[in-house]
């Protein structure tokens, strides 16, 4: 029985991910959730961005980044990583820069 549940979970997750690439008739909440997940995954895999404490949200393909980082380079890196995720139309970079003292 556990194997069937795992299979159903994998099929369900794959169908949600597919919504971001092949929407049927327009935007769905799944599209934005998939975009947010893709951006967060890129952050998690990046050695610099993974250490940043950033909030990510998506609305209509527009990704909003909020948080505080030490430098302009970190902010730019986060925005660049977000732009590279599939389904991202625009990045609204609201990351504040506060150098460590």
N, C-alpha and C positions, 0 to 999 in steps of 0.2 A: 504494500500500500504506500509506503514512503517513497518508492521509486516513481510511482504515478504522480504523486504530489510534486516531486522535483521536476518531472517532465512538464507538468502543467505550468509550474512557475517559470520554467525556462521559455516555454512557448509564449506565455503571457508577457514576459519581459521583452522578448524579441518582437512581439507585435507592437508594444508600446514604442520601442526604439524605431520601428519602421514608420510610425506615424510622423516622426520628425522629417523623414526623407520622402515619404509618399503620402502627403495628406490628401484626404478625400473630400474635396469641396471646400477647403479653406482651413483656417487656423483652428486648432483645438488646444485644450489645456495640456494635452499630452505633448504637443509640439514644444511648448515653452518649457515643460518639465524636462524633456529630453535635451533641449539646448542647455538648460541650467546644469544638468547632470554632466553633459559633455564638457562644459567649461570647468566645472569643479574637478573632473577627472584630469584635465590638462594641468590644473593647479597642483593636484596631488602628485602627479608624476614629475613635476618640475622641481629641481632641488632648491631653487630660490623661492618660488611662489608657494611651495608647500609649507614654508615657515611663516608665511604671511597670514594674518587673521582677517580675511576678507569675506564679506557677505555678497552673494551672487543671487540675482533674481532676473527673470526674463518675462517680458510682456510683448507679444507680437513679434518676437525675434529680436527685440531690443534688449540687450543685456545691461543691467545696472550693476556696477561695482561700487561697493562702499567699504571703507575701512581706513586704517592708518598704517603708513609704511615709513621707513627711514629716509628714503631718497626718491628723486624723480625717476631714476633708473628702475627702481622696483615697481613704481606705479606704471611706467611705460611697458615694462615686461608683462605685468598682469593684463594690461589692455591688449597687448599683442597676442598673448596666449588666448585670451577670450575671443578675439577676432578670428583666430585660426580654427575655432570649433565649428563643426557643421551646423548650419541653420541660423548662425548669427548674422543679423542684418546690420546692426549698429551697436556700438559699445558706448554707454554713458559712463564715463570714468569719473566717479565722485570720490576717488581715493584721496585722503588728506595726507600731506607730507609733514612729518614732525621728526626732524633729525634727533637722534639720541644725544643727550648732553653728557 
